[in-house]
Amino acid sequence: MMKDYWVTLDDQGFINAWSEVETLDYMEVRSDTELFKKLDFVRVIDGVAEIDEARRQQVIKAFEDTPLSETEQLRAQNIELRDTLLDLAIIIDSLGGELE
């Protein structure tokens, strides 16, 4: 579904901010509602927001190539440890052990 939005563009012409209401220094565009809030790979062509597929692939690759922060690494390790503990609890329970 197409709708009117207001956006700002970066120096390469890609949307870097969206608004659902008219805002000072934002330009009005028509856009599919599914594009709302997508950044860095959406351009405005003839007043309509459109995905730039080549740029989208660049953004995805850059994200995938960025190493995890220490916090993100710790979060992933915690998830793995939690899953391991749950697996062990299931094994202990199946062997007739009691869990508290």
C-alpha positions, 0 to 999 in steps of 0.5 A, a space after each residue: 500500500 502506498 502512503 505519503 511520508 517525509 524523509 531526509 537524504 544522506 549525501 549519496 541520496 539514500 534515505 536516512 530518516 523517515 517521518 509520518 508527519 510533515 517535518 521541517 527540512 524533510 521532503 515529501 515522498 510516496 512509498 510502499 508502507 513496507 519500506 517505511 523506516 528502512 534506511 541506507 538502501 532506499 532512494 527517492 526517484 521522481 518522488 517515490 521511495 524505491 529500494 536500490 538492490 545493489 546498495 542493499 546487498 552492500 549494506 548486508 555484506 558490510 553488516 555480515 563482515 562486521 565482527 561482533 562486539 564484546 557484548 554481542 559475543 557474550 550474549 551469544 555465549 550465554 545463549 549457548 550455555 543456557 541451551 547446554 544447561 537445558 539439554 543436560 537437565 533433560 538428560 538428567 531427568 530422563 535418567 531418573 535424576 531429580 531436578 530442583 
